[in-house]
Amino acid sequence: MTTKRKVEVFSAGCPACAEVESLVKNLACPSCDVAVLDMRELAVAQRAKALGVRSVPAVAIDGQLAGCCAGRGVDEDSLRAAGLGQA
Amino acid sequence: MTTKRKVEVFSAGCPACAEVESLVKNLACPSCDVAVLDMRELAVAQRAKALGVRSVPAVAIDGQLAGCCAGRGVDEDSLRAAGLGQA
């Protein structure tokens, strides 16, 4: 018996998320157990927060965020640099 | 008369988006015209795609994605590197 790889796709029902859901499903092999999770559900949002998800879509494999999805997020510095809050 | 800075917040109604909506509203000054847009609406999704939005939340100011939000996205290489599709 082998352990399946657990793949969690965090989605919020928007087109950008749907594209990634398709991509993951296309890439997944039989040893991947893919779950698409809706961030608008409280339990999912809590799980996402624990994993460090700051934007969607995001993908975690065996409880680790994929490199594309880690450390990303909107931050105050970059918003100010882009002109927010300046007269 | 001055032109207001146009701030577009792309959201999909999830908690991570709500945090950024609050952040932007807190940072915005009177010369910022902030609109929160729902990616689940077709016209918004099309506008987002044109701006290069690949994940939410994302913020554009005067039609330019803020640095935090540009070029981000889930890509096949990083998913494979994380183990997707491997037995």
Backbone of each chain as nested JSON, in Angstrom:
{
  "chains": [
    {"id": "A", "residues": [
      {"number": 1, "name": "MET", "atoms": {"N": [0.837, -1.203, 0.0], "CA": [0.0, 0.0, 0.0], "C": [0.876, 1.259, 0.0]}},
      {"number": 2, "name": "THR", "atoms": {"N": [0.554, 2.193, -0.847], "CA": [1.325, 3.431, -0.895], "C": [0.463, 4.58, -0.379]}},
      {"number": 3, "name": "THR", "atoms": {"N": [1.155, 5.57, 0.143], "CA": [0.426, 6.74, 0.614], "C": [0.258, 7.708, -0.55]}},
      {"number": 4, "name": "LYS", "atoms": {"N": [-0.93, 8.197, -0.705], "CA": [-1.156, 9.171, -1.781], "C": [-0.648, 10.537, -1.375]}},
      {"number": 5, "name": "ARG", "atoms": {"N": [-0.235, 11.273, -2.385], "CA": [0.168, 12.658, -2.17], "C": [-1.106, 13.486, -2.019]}},
      {"number": 6, "name": "LYS", "atoms": {"N": [-1.148, 14.303, -0.987], "CA": [-2.35, 15.096, -0.743], "C": [-2.188, 16.478, -1.375]}},
      {"number": 7, "name": "VAL", "atoms": {"N": [-3.016, 16.776, -2.336], "CA": [-2.927, 18.053, -3.05], "C": [-4.151, 18.89, -2.711]}},
      {"number": 8, "name": "GLU", "atoms": {"N": [-3.906, 20.062, -2.131], "CA": [-5.01, 20.956, -1.776], "C": [-4.956, 22.193, -2.666]}},
      {"number": 9, "name": "VAL", "atoms": {"N": [-6.04, 22.44, -3.369], "CA": [-6.136, 23.634, -4.204], "C": [-7.093, 24.601, -3.512]}},
      {"number": 10, "name": "PHE", "atoms": {"N": [-6.578, 25.765, -3.132], "CA": [-7.413, 26.771, -2.479], "C": [-7.966, 27.708, -3.542]}},
      {"number": 11, "name": "SER", "atoms": {"N": [-9.272, 27.76, -3.593], "CA": [-9.965, 28.492, -4.646], "C": [-10.995, 29.431, -4.024]}},
      {"number": 12, "name": "ALA", "atoms": {"N": [-11.45, 30.393, -4.821], "CA": [-12.552, 31.233, -4.346], "C": [-13.579, 31.422, -5.458]}},
      {"number": 13, "name": "GLY", "atoms": {"N": [-13.61, 30.47, -6.35], "CA": [-14.661, 30.491, -7.37], "C": [-14.507, 31.544, -8.447]}},
      {"number": 14, "name": "CYS", "atoms": {"N": [-13.274, 32.059, -8.641], "CA": [-13.1, 33.058, -9.694], "C": [-12.365, 32.43, -10.874]}},
      {"number": 15, "name": "PRO", "atoms": {"N": [-12.395, 33.091, -12.032], "CA": [-11.797, 32.488, -13.231], "C": [-10.323, 32.14, -13.074]}},
      {"number": 16, "name": "ALA", "atoms": {"N": [-9.559, 32.986, -12.395], "CA": [-8.133, 32.699, -12.217], "C": [-7.957, 31.407, -11.413]}},
      {"number": 17, "name": "CYS", "atoms": {"N": [-8.873, 31.187, -10.474], "CA": [-8.814, 29.951, -9.685], "C": [-9.184, 28.749, -10.549]}},
      {"number": 18, "name": "ALA", "atoms": {"N": [-10.182, 28.907, -11.384], "CA": [-10.645, 27.795, -12.217], "C": [-9.526, 27.317, -13.14]}},
      {"number": 19, "name": "GLU", "atoms": {"N": [-8.735, 28.256, -13.647], "CA": [-7.617, 27.872, -14.518], "C": [-6.63, 26.984, -13.778]}},
      {"number": 20, "name": "VAL", "atoms": {"N": [-6.348, 27.328, -12.544], "CA": [-5.381, 26.551, -11.763], "C": [-5.972, 25.199, -11.354]}},
      {"number": 21, "name": "GLU", "atoms": {"N": [-7.257, 25.18, -11.067], "CA": [-7.898, 23.896, -10.773], "C": [-7.719, 22.934, -11.95]}},
      {"number": 22, "name": "SER", "atoms": {"N": [-7.939, 23.44, -13.146], "CA": [-7.772, 22.608, -14.337], "C": [-6.326, 22.17, -14.502]}},
      {"number": 23, "name": "LEU", "atoms": {"N": [-5.404, 23.111, -14.302], "CA": [-3.983, 22.796, -14.451], "C": [-3.584, 21.678, -13.488]}},
      {"number": 24, "name": "VAL", "atoms": {"N": [-3.997, 21.803, -12.248], "CA": [-3.629, 20.796, -11.243], "C": [-4.228, 19.443, -11.612]}},
      {"number": 25, "name": "LYS", "atoms": {"N": [-5.46, 19.451, -12.017], "CA": [-6.102, 18.181, -12.369], "C": [-5.43, 17.539, -13.58]}},
      {"number": 26, "name": "ASN", "atoms": {"N": [-4.986, 18.368, -14.506], "CA": [-4.295, 17.831, -15.68], "C": [-2.929, 17.251, -15.316]}},
      {"number": 27, "name": "LEU", "atoms": {"N": [-2.258, 17.886, -14.367], "CA": [-0.912, 17.443, -14.001], "C": [-0.931, 16.262, -13.036]}},
      {"number": 28, "name": "ALA", "atoms": {"N": [-2.006, 16.129, -12.299], "CA": [-2.039, 15.131, -11.233], "C": [-1.924, 13.717, -11.791]}},
      {"number": 29, "name": "CYS", "atoms": {"N": [-1.223, 12.873, -11.059], "CA": [-1.113, 11.466, -11.432], "C": [-1.949, 10.638, -10.461]}},
      {"number": 30, "name": "PRO", "atoms": {"N": [-2.047, 9.332, -10.701], "CA": [-2.905, 8.518, -9.838], "C": [-2.495, 8.528, -8.36]}},
      {"number": 31, "name": "SER", "atoms": {"N": [-1.249, 8.893, -8.082], "CA": [-0.842, 8.903, -6.676], "C": [-1.128, 10.245, -6.0]}},
      {"number": 32, "name": "CYS", "atoms": {"N": [-1.795, 11.148, -6.74], "CA": [-2.175, 12.43, -6.15], "C": [-3.661, 12.409, -5.786]}},
      {"number": 33, "name": "ASP", "atoms": {"N": [-3.935, 12.83, -4.577], "CA": [-5.315, 12.927, -4.125], "C": [-5.662, 14.417, -4.084]}},
      {"number": 34, "name": "VAL", "atoms": {"N": [-6.364, 14.886, -5.116], "CA": [-6.588, 16.328, -5.282], "C": [-7.909, 16.76, -4.651]}},
      {"number": 35, "name": "ALA", "atoms": {"N": [-7.853, 17.785, -3.812], "CA": [-9.075, 18.364, -3.247], "C": [-9.117, 19.846, -3.588]}},
      {"number": 36, "name": "VAL", "atoms": {"N": [-10.224, 20.287, -4.149], "CA": [-10.421, 21.716, -4.406], "C": [-11.246, 22.275, -3.247]}},
      {"number": 37, "name": "LEU", "atoms": {"N": [-10.678, 23.268, -2.565], "CA": [-11.284, 23.796, -1.344], "C": [-11.716, 25.242, -1.555]}},
      {"number": 38, "name": "ASP", "atoms": {"N": [-12.87, 25.578, -1.018], "CA": [-13.425, 26.921, -1.227], "C": [-13.097, 27.806, -0.024]}},
      {"number": 39, "name": "MET", "atoms": {"N": [-12.291, 28.826, -0.291], "CA": [-11.84, 29.745, 0.757], "C": [-12.983, 30.496, 1.426]}},
      {"number": 40, "name": "ARG", "atoms": {"N": [-14.133, 30.471, 0.822], "CA": [-15.249, 31.182, 1.435], "C": [-15.895, 30.364, 2.555]}},
      {"number": 41, "name": "GLU", "atoms": {"N": [-15.408, 29.123, 2.738], "CA": [-15.874, 28.321, 3.881], "C": [-14.914, 28.541, 5.046]}},
      {"number": 42, "name": "LEU", "atoms": {"N": [-15.467, 28.722, 6.227], "CA": [-14.664, 29.092, 7.392], "C": [-13.549, 28.091, 7.671]}},
      {"number": 43, "name": "ALA", "atoms": {"N": [-13.871, 26.814, 7.656], "CA": [-12.867, 25.798, 7.979], "C": [-11.736, 25.824, 6.958]}},
      {"number": 44, "name": "VAL", "atoms": {"N": [-12.081, 26.053, 5.713], "CA": [-11.071, 26.13, 4.654], "C": [-10.201, 27.376, 4.851]}},
      {"number": 45, "name": "ALA", "atoms": {"N": [-10.831, 28.494, 5.167], "CA": [-10.077, 29.733, 5.373], "C": [-9.094, 29.568, 6.529]}},
      {"number": 46, "name": "GLN", "atoms": {"N": [-9.515, 28.85, 7.564], "CA": [-8.628, 28.632, 8.719], "C": [-7.453, 27.725, 8.337]}},
      {"number": 47, "name": "ARG", "atoms": {"N": [-7.752, 26.685, 7.589], "CA": [-6.697, 25.782, 7.117], "C": [-5.7, 26.557, 6.236]}},
      {"number": 48, "name": "ALA", "atoms": {"N": [-6.235, 27.398, 5.359], "CA": [-5.395, 28.184, 4.456], "C": [-4.485, 29.119, 5.247]}},
      {"number": 49, "name": "LYS", "atoms": {"N": [-5.048, 29.762, 6.226], "CA": [-4.276, 30.703, 7.042], "C": [-3.13, 29.973, 7.738]}},
      {"number": 50, "name": "ALA", "atoms": {"N": [-3.422, 28.773, 8.254], "CA": [-2.404, 27.98, 8.946], "C": [-1.258, 27.61, 7.996]}},
      {"number": 51, "name": "LEU", "atoms": {"N": [-1.584, 27.431, 6.733], "CA": [-0.561, 27.069, 5.743], "C": [0.18, 28.294, 5.207]}},
      {"number": 52, "name": "GLY", "atoms": {"N": [-0.33, 29.485, 5.526], "CA": [0.312, 30.704, 5.047], "C": [-0.238, 31.223, 3.726]}},
      {"number": 53, "name": "VAL", "atoms": {"N": [-1.399, 30.735, 3.34], "CA": [-2.002, 31.203, 2.085], "C": [-2.446, 32.656, 2.245]}},
      {"number": 54, "name": "ARG", "atoms": {"N": [-1.963, 33.529, 1.364], "CA": [-2.362, 34.938, 1.434], "C": [-3.061, 35.39, 0.162]}},
      {"number": 55, "name": "SER", "atoms": {"N": [-3.093, 34.499, -0.816], "CA": [-3.827, 34.833, -2.033], "C": [-4.318, 33.535, -2.659]}},
      {"number": 56, "name": "VAL", "atoms": {"N": [-5.299, 33.657, -3.506], "CA": [-5.81, 32.485, -4.228], "C": [-5.71, 32.734, -5.729]}},
      {"number": 57, "name": "PRO", "atoms": {"N": [-5.596, 31.748, -6.555], "CA": [-5.46, 30.348, -6.179], "C": [-4.119, 30.062, -5.512]}},
      {"number": 58, "name": "ALA", "atoms": {"N": [-4.114, 29.029, -4.677], "CA": [-2.888, 28.561, -4.048], "C": [-2.95, 27.039, -3.991]}},
      {"number": 59, "name": "VAL", "atoms": {"N": [-1.797, 26.424, -4.031], "CA": [-1.742, 24.965, -4.041], "C": [-0.767, 24.497, -2.962]}},
      {"number": 60, "name": "ALA", "atoms": {"N": [-1.229, 23.565, -2.134], "CA": [-0.358, 22.944, -1.139], "C": [-0.271, 21.457, -1.434]}},
      {"number": 61, "name": "ILE", "atoms": {"N": [0.92, 20.92, -1.282], "CA": [1.124, 19.485, -1.506], "C": [1.71, 18.891, -0.238]}},
      {"number": 62, "name": "ASP", "atoms": {"N": [1.001, 17.909, 0.283], "CA": [1.36, 17.302, 1.569], "C": [1.596, 18.376, 2.633]}},
      {"number": 63, "name": "GLY", "atoms": {"N": [0.724, 19.351, 2.639], "CA": [0.762, 20.356, 3.698], "C": [1.793, 21.451, 3.537]}},
      {"number": 64, "name": "GLN", "atoms": {"N": [2.452, 21.503, 2.377], "CA": [3.433, 22.556, 2.105], "C": [2.976, 23.368, 0.9]}},
      {"number": 65, "name": "LEU", "atoms": {"N": [2.963, 24.678, 1.053], "CA": [2.598, 25.516, -0.089], "C": [3.62, 25.347, -1.201]}},
      {"number": 66, "name": "ALA", "atoms": {"N": [3.148, 25.217, -2.436], "CA": [4.056, 25.188, -3.586], "C": [4.79, 26.534, -3.66]}},
      {"number": 67, "name": "GLY", "atoms": {"N": [5.987, 26.518, -4.233], "CA": [6.838, 27.701, -4.265], "C": [6.162, 28.931, -4.85]}},
      {"number": 68, "name": "CYS", "atoms": {"N": [5.319, 28.688, -5.832], "CA": [4.62, 29.794, -6.496], "C": [3.7, 30.53, -5.557]}},
      {"number": 69, "name": "CYS", "atoms": {"N": [3.312, 29.834, -4.479], "CA": [2.211, 30.334, -3.64], "C": [2.664, 30.776, -2.266]}},
      {"number": 70, "name": "ALA", "atoms": {"N": [3.939, 30.606, -1.951], "CA": [4.425, 30.934, -0.612], "C": [4.935, 32.368, -0.564]}},
      {"number": 71, "name": "GLY", "atoms": {"N": [4.652, 33.029, 0.521], "CA": [5.215, 34.353, 0.746], "C": [4.616, 35.445, -0.113]}},
      {"number": 72, "name": "ARG", "atoms": {"N": [3.657, 35.086, -0.944], "CA": [3.026, 36.104, -1.763], "C": [1.956, 36.804, -0.952]}},
      {"number": 73, "name": "GLY", "atoms": {"N": [1.702, 38.011, -1.304], "CA": [0.592, 38.68, -0.664], "C": [0.701, 40.158, -0.912]}},
      {"number": 74, "name": "VAL", "atoms": {"N": [-0.416, 40.818, -0.758], "CA": [-0.425, 42.259, -0.932], "C": [0.119, 42.874, 0.349]}},
      {"number": 75, "name": "ASP", "atoms": {"N": [1.102, 43.74, 0.243], "CA": [1.655, 44.353, 1.434], "C": [1.623, 45.878, 1.32]}},
      {"number": 76, "name": "GLU", "atoms": {"N": [1.636, 46.485, 2.481], "CA": [1.474, 47.932, 2.564], "C": [2.571, 48.672, 1.798]}},
      {"number": 77, "name": "ASP", "atoms": {"N": [3.802, 48.199, 1.916], "CA": [4.916, 48.898, 1.265], "C": [4.727, 48.99, -0.249]}},
      {"number": 78, "name": "SER", "atoms": {"N": [4.336, 47.86, -0.851], "CA": [4.214, 47.901, -2.31], "C": [3.008, 48.73, -2.731]}},
      {"number": 79, "name": "LEU", "atoms": {"N": [1.988, 48.769, -1.895], "CA": [0.834, 49.62, -2.223], "C": [1.227, 51.094, -2.158]}},
      {"number": 80, "name": "ARG", "atoms": {"N": [2.001, 51.445, -1.138], "CA": [2.449, 52.842, -1.025], "C": [3.375, 53.193, -2.186]}},
      {"number": 81, "name": "ALA", "atoms": {"N": [4.25, 52.238, -2.544], "CA": [5.177, 52.481, -3.655], "C": [4.412, 52.708, -4.957]}},
      {"number": 82, "name": "ALA", "atoms": {"N": [3.253, 52.065, -5.068], "CA": [2.448, 52.209, -6.279], "C": [1.608, 53.487, -6.248]}},
      {"number": 83, "name": "GLY", "atoms": {"N": [1.661, 54.192, -5.143], "CA": [0.991, 55.489, -5.11], "C": [-0.185, 55.591, -4.169]}},
      {"number": 84, "name": "LEU", "atoms": {"N": [-0.52, 54.503, -3.498], "CA": [-1.681, 54.555, -2.618], "C": [-1.404, 55.46, -1.421]}},
      {"number": 85, "name": "GLY", "atoms": {"N": [-2.371, 56.323, -1.128], "CA": [-2.257, 57.175, 0.054], "C": [-1.435, 58.424, -0.167]}},
      {"number": 86, "name": "GLN", "atoms": {"N": [-1.071, 58.666, -1.426], "CA": [-0.286, 59.874, -1.718], "C": [-1.162, 60.871, -2.46]}},
      {"number": 87, "name": "ALA", "atoms": {"N": [-1.036, 62.086, -2.068], "CA": [-1.885, 63.118, -2.681], "C": [-1.464, 63.366, -4.125]}}
    ]},
    {"id": "B", "residues": [
      {"number": 1, "name": "MET", "atoms": {"N": [-8.845, 71.831, -10.495], "CA": [-9.362, 70.479, -10.341], "C": [-8.233, 69.466, -10.509]}},
      {"number": 2, "name": "THR", "atoms": {"N": [-8.204, 68.521, -9.609], "CA": [-7.188, 67.476, -9.695], "C": [-7.838, 66.159, -10.098]}},
      {"number": 3, "name": "THR", "atoms": {"N": [-7.031, 65.317, -10.726], "CA": [-7.528, 64.005, -11.094], "C": [-7.3, 63.042, -9.943]}},
      {"number": 4, "name": "LYS", "atoms": {"N": [-8.31, 62.284, -9.633], "CA": [-8.15, 61.309, -8.555], "C": [-7.38, 60.103, -9.049]}},
      {"number": 5, "name": "ARG", "atoms": {"N": [-6.67, 59.504, -8.115], "CA": [-5.976, 58.258, -8.39], "C": [-7.012, 57.143, -8.372]}},
      {"number": 6, "name": "LYS", "atoms": {"N": [-7.009, 56.332, -9.404], "CA": [-7.999, 55.26, -9.49], "C": [-7.413, 53.963, -8.918]}},
      {"number": 7, "name": "VAL", "atoms": {"N": [-8.004, 53.502, -7.852], "CA": [-7.502, 52.294, -7.186], "C": [-8.52, 51.169, -7.366]}},
      {"number": 8, "name": "GLU", "atoms": {"N": [-8.083, 50.087, -8.005], "CA": [-8.964, 48.942, -8.208], "C": [-8.492, 47.773, -7.354]}},
      {"number": 9, "name": "VAL", "atoms": {"N": [-9.38, 47.279, -6.519], "CA": [-9.061, 46.108, -5.69], "C": [-9.832, 44.926, -6.269]}},
      {"number": 10, "name": "PHE", "atoms": {"N": [-9.107, 43.919, -6.731], "CA": [-9.754, 42.724, -7.277], "C": [-9.913, 41.706, -6.166]}},
      {"number": 11, "name": "SER", "atoms": {"N": [-11.153, 41.315, -5.939], "CA": [-11.493, 40.455, -4.82], "C": [-12.337, 39.292, -5.306]}},
      {"number": 12, "name": "ALA", "atoms": {"N": [-12.423, 38.266, -4.47], "CA": [-13.343, 37.172, -4.794], "C": [-14.121, 36.748, -3.559]}},
      {"number": 13, "name": "GLY", "atoms": {"N": [-14.26, 37.692, -2.647], "CA": [-15.119, 37.428, -1.499], "C": [-14.566, 36.461, -0.473]}},
      {"number": 14, "name": "CYS", "atoms": {"N": [-13.242, 36.253, -0.467], "CA": [-12.688, 35.346, 0.544], "C": [-11.972, 36.164, 1.617]}},
      {"number": 15, "name": "PRO", "atoms": {"N": [-11.679, 35.527, 2.759], "CA": [-11.096, 36.285, 3.881], "C": [-9.782, 36.989, 3.525]}},
      {"number": 16, "name": "ALA", "atoms": {"N": [-8.927, 36.331, 2.731], "CA": [-7.658, 36.962, 2.362], "C": [-7.917, 38.238, 1.569]}},
      {"number": 17, "name": "CYS", "atoms": {"N": [-8.977, 38.222, 0.761], "CA": [-9.336, 39.424, -0.005], "C": [-9.87, 40.513, 0.924]}},
      {"number": 18, "name": "ALA", "atoms": {"N": [-10.669, 40.118, 1.887], "CA": [-11.279, 41.093, 2.793], "C": [-10.199, 41.846, 3.568]}},
      {"number": 19, "name": "GLU", "atoms": {"N": [-9.13, 41.145, 3.941], "CA": [-8.046, 41.811, 4.674], "C": [-7.42, 42.909, 3.822]}},
      {"number": 20, "name": "VAL", "atoms": {"N": [-7.231, 42.614, 2.538], "CA": [-6.602, 43.593, 1.66], "C": [-7.555, 44.749, 1.355]}},
      {"number": 21, "name": "GLU", "atoms": {"N": [-8.829, 44.458, 1.233], "CA": [-9.811, 45.536, 1.052], "C": [-9.711, 46.53, 2.212]}},
      {"number": 22, "name": "SER", "atoms": {"N": [-9.621, 46.008, 3.426], "CA": [-9.513, 46.879, 4.6], "C": [-8.209, 47.658, 4.577]}},
      {"number": 23, "name": "LEU", "atoms": {"N": [-7.125, 46.97, 4.227], "CA": [-5.813, 47.626, 4.18], "C": [-5.831, 48.795, 3.199]}},
      {"number": 24, "name": "VAL", "atoms": {"N": [-6.372, 48.547, 2.026], "CA": [-6.401, 49.595, 0.993], "C": [-7.259, 50.772, 1.452]}},
      {"number": 25, "name": "LYS", "atoms": {"N": [-8.396, 50.47, 2.033], "CA": [-9.273, 51.556, 2.485], "C": [-8.622, 52.357, 3.598]}},
      {"number": 26, "name": "ASN", "atoms": {"N": [-7.864, 51.678, 4.448], "CA": [-7.171, 52.384, 5.526], "C": [-6.055, 53.28, 4.995]}},
      {"number": 27, "name": "LEU", "atoms": {"N": [-5.381, 52.814, 3.933], "CA": [-4.246, 53.565, 3.399], "C": [-4.68, 54.689, 2.462]}},
      {"number": 28, "name": "ALA", "atoms": {"N": [-5.851, 54.54, 1.889], "CA": [-6.271, 55.48, 0.846], "C": [-6.42, 56.889, 1.404]}},
      {"number": 29, "name": "CYS", "atoms": {"N": [-6.065, 57.857, 0.587], "CA": [-6.237, 59.247, 0.981], "C": [-7.364, 59.839, 0.135]}},
      {"number": 30, "name": "PRO", "atoms": {"N": [-7.749, 61.077, 0.422], "CA": [-8.894, 61.653, -0.298], "C": [-8.699, 61.726, -1.816]}},
      {"number": 31, "name": "SER", "atoms": {"N": [-7.451, 61.666, -2.271], "CA": [-7.235, 61.733, -3.718], "C": [-7.29, 60.35, -4.366]}},
      {"number": 32, "name": "CYS", "atoms": {"N": [-7.621, 59.327, -3.565], "CA": [-7.751, 57.981, -4.107], "C": [-9.224, 57.635, -4.275]}},
      {"number": 33, "name": "ASP", "atoms": {"N": [-9.546, 57.128, -5.443], "CA": [-10.914, 56.694, -5.717], "C": [-10.886, 55.162, -5.73]}},
      {"number": 34, "name": "VAL", "atoms": {"N": [-11.297, 54.537, -4.613], "CA": [-11.145, 53.099, -4.444], "C": [-12.406, 52.346, -4.887]}},
      {"number": 35, "name": "ALA", "atoms": {"N": [-12.211, 51.353, -5.749], "CA": [-13.316, 50.49, -6.152], "C": [-12.942, 49.043, -5.833]}},
      {"number": 36, "name": "VAL", "atoms": {"N": [-13.821, 48.347, -5.143], "CA": [-13.616, 46.921, -4.886], "C": [-14.429, 46.156, -5.931]}},
      {"number": 37, "name": "LEU", "atoms": {"N": [-13.731, 45.314, -6.693], "CA": [-14.354, 44.637, -7.83], "C": [-14.384, 43.136, -7.587]}},
      {"number": 38, "name": "ASP", "atoms": {"N": [-15.477, 42.522, -7.955], "CA": [-15.651, 41.09, -7.708], "C": [-15.287, 40.275, -8.949]}},
      {"number": 39, "name": "MET", "atoms": {"N": [-14.227, 39.486, -8.807], "CA": [-13.707, 38.689, -9.922], "C": [-14.715, 37.672, -10.455]}},
      {"number": 40, "name": "ARG", "atoms": {"N": [-15.75, 37.424, -9.692], "CA": [-16.735, 36.445, -10.164], "C": [-17.696, 37.063, -11.17]}},
      {"number": 41, "name": "GLU", "atoms": {"N": [-17.557, 38.381, -11.396], "CA": [-18.352, 39.034, -12.45], "C": [-17.525, 39.039, -13.737]}},
      {"number": 42, "name": "LEU", "atoms": {"N": [-18.186, 38.706, -14.828], "CA": [-17.479, 38.517, -16.098], "C": [-16.683, 39.75, -16.514]}},
      {"number": 43, "name": "ALA", "atoms": {"N": [-17.297, 40.919, -16.442], "CA": [-16.626, 42.135, -16.885], "C": [-15.389, 42.41, -16.027]}},
      {"number": 44, "name": "VAL", "atoms": {"N": [-15.504, 42.115, -14.755], "CA": [-14.373, 42.317, -13.84], "C": [-13.259, 41.328, -14.175]}},
      {"number": 45, "name": "ALA", "atoms": {"N": [-13.633, 40.091, -14.418], "CA": [-12.637, 39.066, -14.747], "C": [-11.885, 39.44, -16.021]}},
      {"number": 46, "name": "GLN", "atoms": {"N": [-12.609, 40.014, -16.977], "CA": [-11.973, 40.423, -18.231], "C": [-11.019, 41.594, -18.003]}},
      {"number": 47, "name": "ARG", "atoms": {"N": [-11.451, 42.545, -17.199], "CA": [-10.6, 43.691, -16.859], "C": [-9.334, 43.195, -16.139]}},
      {"number": 48, "name": "ALA", "atoms": {"N": [-9.517, 42.263, -15.21], "CA": [-8.399, 41.721, -14.442], "C": [-7.41, 41.022, -15.363]}},
      {"number": 49, "name": "LYS", "atoms": {"N": [-7.925, 40.248, -16.279], "CA": [-7.048, 39.511, -17.202], "C": [-6.225, 40.489, -18.035]}},
      {"number": 50, "name": "ALA", "atoms": {"N": [-6.875, 41.556, -18.486], "CA": [-6.181, 42.559, -19.296], "C": [-5.046, 43.216, -18.509]}},
      {"number": 51, "name": "LEU", "atoms": {"N": [-5.234, 43.342, -17.199], "CA": [-4.202, 43.966, -16.355], "C": [-3.122, 42.974, -15.945]}},
      {"number": 52, "name": "GLY", "atoms": {"N": [-3.367, 41.681, -16.22], "CA": [-2.373, 40.673, -15.851], "C": [-2.6, 40.055, -14.474]}},
      {"number": 53, "name": "VAL", "atoms": {"N": [-3.787, 40.253, -13.921], "CA": [-4.083, 39.671, -12.607], "C": [-4.178, 38.156, -12.739]}},
      {"number": 54, "name": "ARG", "atoms": {"N": [-3.384, 37.445, -11.929], "CA": [-3.422, 35.979, -11.957], "C": [-3.801, 35.396, -10.609]}},
      {"number": 55, "name": "SER", "atoms": {"N": [-3.927, 36.254, -9.617], "CA": [-4.378, 35.787, -8.318], "C": [-5.084, 36.934, -7.615]}},
      {"number": 56, "name": "VAL", "atoms": {"N": [-5.885, 36.578, -6.638], "CA": [-6.562, 37.611, -5.843], "C": [-6.212, 37.413, -4.37]}},
      {"number": 57, "name": "PRO", "atoms": {"N": [-6.215, 38.416, -3.559], "CA": [-6.501, 39.793, -3.931], "C": [-5.375, 40.394, -4.772]}},
      {"number": 58, "name": "ALA", "atoms": {"N": [-5.74, 41.372, -5.587], "CA": [-4.761, 42.117, -6.369], "C": [-5.199, 43.579, -6.401]}},
      {"number": 59, "name": "VAL", "atoms": {"N": [-4.231, 44.465, -6.506], "CA": [-4.538, 45.894, -6.48], "C": [-3.868, 46.573, -7.673]}},
      {"number": 60, "name": "ALA", "atoms": {"N": [-4.65, 47.34, -8.411], "CA": [-4.096, 48.143, -9.5], "C": [-4.333, 49.611, -9.186]}},
      {"number": 61, "name": "ILE", "atoms": {"N": [-3.349, 50.426, -9.5], "CA": [-3.471, 51.859, -9.276], "C": [-3.229, 52.558, -10.601]}},
      {"number": 62, "name": "ASP", "atoms": {"N": [-4.22, 53.33, -11.007], "CA": [-4.195, 53.988, -12.315], "C": [-3.853, 52.992, -13.429]}},
      {"number": 63, "name": "GLY", "atoms": {"N": [-4.44, 51.813, -13.333], "CA": [-4.314, 50.825, -14.401], "C": [-3.04, 50.01, -14.396]}},
      {"number": 64, "name": "GLN", "atoms": {"N": [-2.224, 50.163, -13.348], "CA": [-0.987, 49.388, -13.219], "C": [-1.06, 48.52, -11.976]}},
      {"number": 65, "name": "LEU", "atoms": {"N": [-0.79, 47.233, -12.134], "CA": [-0.77, 46.366, -10.975], "C": [0.325, 46.805, -10.013]}},
      {"number": 66, "name": "ALA", "atoms": {"N": [-0.002, 46.817, -8.722], "CA": [1.024, 47.088, -7.717], "C": [2.065, 45.972, -7.75]}},
      {"number": 67, "name": "GLY", "atoms": {"N": [3.295, 46.291, -7.336], "CA": [4.412, 45.356, -7.44], "C": [4.136, 44.017, -6.788]}},
      {"number": 68, "name": "CYS", "atoms": {"N": [3.398, 44.053, -5.7], "CA": [3.099, 42.815, -4.976], "C": [2.252, 41.863, -5.79]}},
      {"number": 69, "name": "CYS", "atoms": {"N": [1.586, 42.407, -6.796], "CA": [0.533, 41.635, -7.479], "C": [0.896, 41.306, -8.92]}},
      {"number": 70, "name": "ALA", "atoms": {"N": [2.035, 41.796, -9.383], "CA": [2.399, 41.578, -10.785], "C": [3.228, 40.311, -10.933]}},
      {"number": 71, "name": "GLY", "atoms": {"N": [2.963, 39.577, -11.965], "CA": [3.787, 38.428, -12.298], "C": [3.622, 37.236, -11.372]}},
      {"number": 72, "name": "ARG", "atoms": {"N": [2.751, 37.374, -10.427], "CA": [2.506, 36.246, -9.539], "C": [1.513, 35.3, -10.179]}},
      {"number": 73, "name": "GLY", "atoms": {"N": [1.612, 34.065, -9.824], "CA": [0.621, 33.133, -10.314], "C": [1.125, 31.724, -10.129]}},
      {"number": 74, "name": "VAL", "atoms": {"N": [0.198, 30.81, -10.152], "CA": [0.573, 29.41, -10.016], "C": [1.069, 28.931, -11.375]}},
      {"number": 75, "name": "ASP", "atoms": {"N": [2.25, 28.335, -11.404], "CA": [2.775, 27.869, -12.681], "C": [3.116, 26.386, -12.597]}},
      {"number": 76, "name": "GLU", "atoms": {"N": [3.131, 25.781, -13.763], "CA": [3.323, 24.333, -13.849], "C": [4.657, 23.895, -13.247]}},
      {"number": 77, "name": "ASP", "atoms": {"N": [5.71, 24.658, -13.511], "CA": [7.037, 24.26, -13.029], "C": [7.081, 24.153, -11.506]}},
      {"number": 78, "name": "SER", "atoms": {"N": [6.499, 25.152, -10.848], "CA": [6.59, 25.11, -9.388], "C": [5.697, 24.02, -8.816]}},
      {"number": 79, "name": "LEU", "atoms": {"N": [4.61, 23.711, -9.509], "CA": [3.764, 22.609, -9.041], "C": [4.497, 21.281, -9.186]}},
      {"number": 80, "name": "ARG", "atoms": {"N": [5.18, 21.103, -10.303], "CA": [5.942, 19.869, -10.499], "C": [7.07, 19.769, -9.477]}},
      {"number": 81, "name": "ALA", "atoms": {"N": [7.727, 20.919, -9.226], "CA": [8.825, 20.922, -8.25], "C": [8.323, 20.537, -6.863]}},
      {"number": 82, "name": "ALA", "atoms": {"N": [7.066, 20.873, -6.583], "CA": [6.489, 20.552, -5.27], "C": [6.0, 19.115, -5.215]}},
      {"number": 83, "name": "GLY", "atoms": {"N": [6.087, 18.42, -6.334], "CA": [5.759, 16.996, -6.311], "C": [4.524, 16.596, -7.087]}},
      {"number": 84, "name": "LEU", "atoms": {"N": [3.837, 17.565, -7.674], "CA": [2.616, 17.22, -8.395], "C": [2.945, 16.4, -9.643]}},
      {"number": 85, "name": "GLY", "atoms": {"N": [2.172, 15.324, -9.82], "CA": [2.335, 14.502, -11.008], "C": [3.459, 13.491, -10.92]}},
      {"number": 86, "name": "GLN", "atoms": {"N": [4.044, 13.382, -9.739], "CA": [5.122, 12.403, -9.555], "C": [4.628, 11.255, -8.702]}},
      {"number": 87, "name": "ALA", "atoms": {"N": [4.985, 10.068, -9.113], "CA": [4.498, 8.884, -8.389], "C": [5.174, 8.791, -7.018]}}
    ]}
  ]
}
